[in-house]
Amino acid sequence: MARRPLPTAEEAVAILSRRRTRPPMRPPPPAGRNLAPLLKALEAKHGQGPAALQTRWKEIVGEPLARRTEPVRIIKGRNGEGGALELRVDGPVASLIQHQVPQITARLDLLLGKGVVTRLRIIQGPLKNPQPPQALKPRRKPPLDAARERQLSDGLSNQPDGPLKDALMKLGRGVLRNEPS
């Protein structure tokens, strides 16, 4: 069998110009475009779940408990009954949460709607997103040393005794405590 000779460059261009090629495949549409209406319908039917709670958790339980707890999920009740909010709790805070269940469920009713959450399910364990404890601040600043207190009272000695002098002394103490020595 004789081998067929390869076409020259000019013949190859002529052959390729006569042939039709397939158009390139179109990329698929973005998934978000098709999922957005579905997700909106599901959210309208079932609610946002714990995502809505996590953003407003500090308002619901307060700052100290929000640092030691986090909502995990909402478990739907059977036969249209109210569901349970599953909470992950750090250590001994569980007893505090148990005592505040009525207040927490009342606040959840305001946020999610009446009867969506009727009970709490507490799980003790480490938090997924622990918040660092806030630095402890001293409640009171130390009193002024005797020399500065004396200097302040000498400066106000010409004022008559009364509420104005007391207010000026208090203001002076506050200013002098914040001043570097």
Protein Blocks (a to p, Z undefined) as FASTA:
>chain_A
ZZdddddfklmmmmmmmpccdddddddddfklmmmmmmmmmmmmnonbjmlmmmmmmmmn
ojklmmmgccfbdcddeehiacddddddehjllmmmmmmmmmmmmmmmmmnoghkambdc
ddedddfbdcdddddddfbdcdddfklmmmmmmmmmmpccdjklmmmmmmmmmmmmmpcZ
Z
